[in-house]
């Protein structure tokens, strides 16, 4: 037995000498061949870590959101004027101002819808303005328009806090205020303003989630880029998207999230997501213009495989959709209808009629196959020629 031990010891000593004479070459070989074969299956089977945000999804299960002061939603179809009421308003020689938070196709739709109704009612538009999302500029726009003594102001406030201050001079003068989308802090419908007209933002968030699920065939990993601000409309859209994915599409995992307050920053957010989570199959973005940065990031990274969903129409991303690019689909409200209903709500006030405090218009799920007709329905216009050309290819 001892002789066998000595022989074994001798063999081990010889082996040790051989290994030491080979130096680092053997170590590289061992490092390359070591546990890779055994650990690879573990990596493949590892669960993708899903991100969970502090959102109470029970608040976003209703068909419609409530207004900022808890008002129940009224369908836009219930806001109408009789021919007699219209004739009475024409006798008043009233004037109006259109003071928007921003510019673009969506705002053009608002203005066109309002203008069409005001023309029917003989109401002259004496001022229009785009605040460029600048609270100070919006306050100046209000002051400038008040010098023209409008009877009516239709507006979308830049934000509820600054909006309350900016429009107080109009309230003090007894100007009829009608809001799109958001209210102003401390304002109550029927007191400082007539009412709010907006889209079905719960429905839009759900629709964007449905489109994402369709784009990914019901499974995959996605990024979630949301508006990181206290903003009634975008908060409702974003959170309903999030909750719909979590509750209705268990095989789709939200693996990365990022907030933004400035639209150009979304390109940076998306680029970081792609580096940290190359497994991403799709990205949701809060609205169309903000999604332009995401599309740019995907192009820069050569990621034509990543699908994007968002809300609202916009020429640049809609051209990408028409060409079969990253933009898979959108949910949209109907800005032309919103503007028209806002004008009718102002007319209610002129007549002394009680207006509903919170009015909701319909929505459309938009993909390449209904893109052109969606522009016509939402904006009362054809899409740009380059989009029409791309759709014909």
Steps between C-alpha positions, in 0.01 A plus 500: 500500500785742590675431167183600311483826696859582416440425133193725507697776670774471238245532219353815658847657534581430135166645392565813705839546333346460156230760575753751635721455195204593273453837677191711420396308191334229702321761719342666196387160379349417835331840519348455157376149562404521863146545613361654178323186384332453838406866570360589157164329559464689828543835321247400236244406760542811714185706540498845344465752782174688462469860618211585731390860553299640789171527311162398642351329196155479656461870418539441125248225433197718420388573144562873541714709728328745730565872471767674709242573771340156484240586235340214307564494125232601249523369140560777246192390305282653773626856439285650224343832400159544340456721195307747717785518750753553223292782351476671839878494545553649153316810616754564775809588291724313742878461474744228606871431551676165451797471736678165469788352699688385189490454125481217247244288320306425816465868593412585141217248530375671817506839332329376183218335694441807714520733201240300307246531782576864570446581133160330516415709806631829365769523769814684389841367604704806600817331631692173472819404682743214559669513842781265390443315830637803684288606801632856486412532134152365563445763769609765249268351237208537740583863575540580130170339406311671782591835348271397211210430739400151382179356639644147483842338546559141394829371635723215602701603804875435508466360851230519767697712748626769264170487312306598811708816529511575127124487448391673820482840322259345249291356783496841668370660179222243465637345179352160414776238538490151351796266550635216288645201685609659829347725759669765713578456868219625721262558208156340511278435198203734498692760699832607351452301180223328308646153461776280360489314169749220452564154358432164660845474653440176688387354169805641322740344751323165470502526122875568490555192717280290270700618199827415673373150579396459137840619376680248724256212450420508869847449646829681541687762699422871473611841616256751649577871444254718687436870560661570837277791602170562676291526183145368501481371142841340459491348848171328416626369167835379631367331811219327316750364246717372784210338685358340184834336421539381859149363536401380154827398335700289748746384233609857427750627757582864565876472556599867479331829584601861452331833556538829316374855525658638181420335167859498360621301803319184389780416257745479791256294706442253216872474416580411861222240503638332190850479648386370838225274363585382148229236538230768463243421231281809534482848652197704607528880500254749649419693181593544137756783500677342797513176301706667226808481724437130562475428128826692450672291769380176342628605159838600645526159668388317184209345691231463237366205703370715787135605471366829639150601606388844613212748484402780260558555128815665368648526152851372576408185689202434275736498202713244685186292556400527133848379399478197731752635751515482879170682561247218514188680619338781696182582678360842423223723620312732266635854532268641235205373703654630824530850354145489365356385834698769684336764280156350568569500875579870481172550314317321783635760739397787272147358498491448875476123455670266745794324334640162606824554694706222341442385142677212325537436126561166329835339413650309208766229497727587209722270296635522149183360344272775640750785525363719220137473609601569861653833399177590326287400797715659771632812327252547215786491248706260292846404625801662329582390148811303599288284732243436229778407257655260752163336563465428129831312482 
